[in-house]
């Protein structure tokens, strides 16, 4: 597999841009008004969706790939990544995919 294929992923870029927009909006709202727990919950859940989906779909370079429009695949991609462990840093060989 091309070691940087994911770097050209329109799917990964889409999800990161969406997460960035949501996070920027949330920070602005937190600085200018009271944000309810329900609003915070909604935004953070949406952030996790985009971060998880971005990571899990990083090998798809085409945003119109048919797999991405399958309900079961959409739900699978939105799950917390099984290959991402926040407190463990994998060897470089595992990061090259």
Residue pairs with C-beta under 8 A, 6 or more apart in sequence:
1 59
1 97
3 96
3 97
5 59
5 61
6 12
6 58
6 59
6 97
8 61
9 57
9 58
9 59
9 60
9 61
10 61
10 62
10 63
11 54
11 57
11 58
11 60
11 61
11 62
11 63
11 65
11 68
12 54
12 55
12 57
12 58
14 54
14 63
15 50
15 51
15 53
15 54
15 57
16 50
16 54
18 50
19 47
19 50
19 51
19 54
22 43
22 46
22 47
22 50
23 47
25 43
26 35
26 40
26 43
26 47
29 35
29 39
48 80
49 78
52 77
52 78
52 79
52 80
52 81
53 77
53 78
55 81
55 84
56 76
56 77
56 78
56 79
56 81
57 68
57 77
59 97
60 67
60 68
67 73
68 74
68 77
